[in-house]
Amino acid sequence: MREPNSLAARVLKAKYFRRTDFLHSREAYSASLTWKGIWEARYILQAGCRRRIGNGRSTRVWEDPWLPGSSCFNVVTPRANGCEVEWVSELIDDVTHSWRRELVYQLFSEYEAQLVLSIPLSWRSLEDDWVWQHTREGCYSVKSGYHVACHSHQNPQQPSSSAGEFRGQILWRLELPERIKVFLWSAYRDILPTKENLRKRRVDIDNYCPVCGEMAETGVHVLKDCQFARAVWLGSQLNLRVADMQVDSFAEFFDTVALTVDQRKLALFGVVCWSLWNNRNDILWESKRQQPQHVCEMAVRFLQEYGEAVRHKCGTRGGPRRGEIKWEPPDESHFKVNVDGALFQNSKEFGVGAVVRDCNGEVIAAMSCRRQGTLRVEAVEAYGLRGALQWAYELGLRKIIVECDCAVVVQWLGSQHAVLLSELGGVLADCKGLMDRFNECRVQHVRRAGNQVAHELARRAEYIAGDEFWVEEVPDPIKAFVLNDMA
Ligand SMILES: [Zn+2]
């Protein structure tokens, strides 16, 4: 039945249920013995079989069993007069891959609407499929000759790696600390929390550059066009006359410079940018002002010390004391992403929190998001994992270790077949597709005690107004947990 195109299935279909499919067929009068056996098994199967929704295109809203959690899996809410919705796909917004909540609430009773909204949706256009309800993995098999094949015949398309081909990719090869590369990538992608970018996110602030107080603060302004930045570039070893460069964005600025200098100088360029950003932060948050010359000297010294540190690196780090569960920093070449989800029962919403840290335990980025939906715990964790993978990729990270405290999700992600038949199969396939885009990506289980920061970020999503993202910082209440991990 899971293989409608197999020979036996086609023969049977031609003979007995040409116009319908298996669960809707009527017993034929002169049925063959094979068919009799299957016919009896049908009752067992029908009691526990339902449609797993992929794209919803082959599941009928009012006739097919597809609602998880209800006793018969069929919709009980009567179909309203004149209702033209036939297929489950009509309930799905295929741009956002989410349920059309208003329509769902309009068509179904409150209870059934909740059941619909609890069905996780994949980002891929997977076919709908039959699943067996009574095991978690959604796979059914019996010895008595009836066998639901457990192998996956899905062929999920790889997401295209469109975000990957910028000239800016060169920056990942620079001999610089990873956090500076992430900063540069953020600037390149124009996602630094400059005042202009914050205003785009509807944060109500003025947009004046905190350094010169005259112009609007964009990434290219702070790092190139600001009077202070111009003085720094001119005084630096790079001796750049940036006023003569006609560029509209930091990305163009970077590309232009990258074409004319060697790797060592490009690394210095990166450190100067980072110093300019730090100077901007010092002025904004601590009212500390420095001379352009000082910023130049700091950048050179930083690069020297970093070079020496890399050469003299002896990577010995004390492990945790025995029996104690703690967050562990990754090695120098990886970032660690901790992710967690939290259910908010009262509001029928859930939260996702994630944090990226480097080998020193320094926070590179953090996020806290709230989503609507009454998902099960594992689904929330899987949604969180998918969101965190996507976010880490967009941040420009390429070698990551991801930790999540839901053992089931980690285990399912590692299994080959059965998982694709489960309710969460589509979302987990999304995760696998995202994982393949990284140069290195490993997802592992961590006990809750090792996942405190992500846990707090997820819980805090209940109280925020909109999604929150931080680069190189975390909100104050979370800082204590970050420090605790490094204690
Ligand atoms: Zn300025």
Boltz pocket constraint, residues with backbone or C-beta under 6 A from the ligand:
constraints:
  - pocket:
      binder: B
      contacts: [[A, 209], [A, 210], [A, 211], [A, 212], [A, 213], [A, 214], [A, 215], [A, 221], [A, 222], [A, 225], [A, 226], [A, 227], [A, 228]]
      max_distance: 6.0
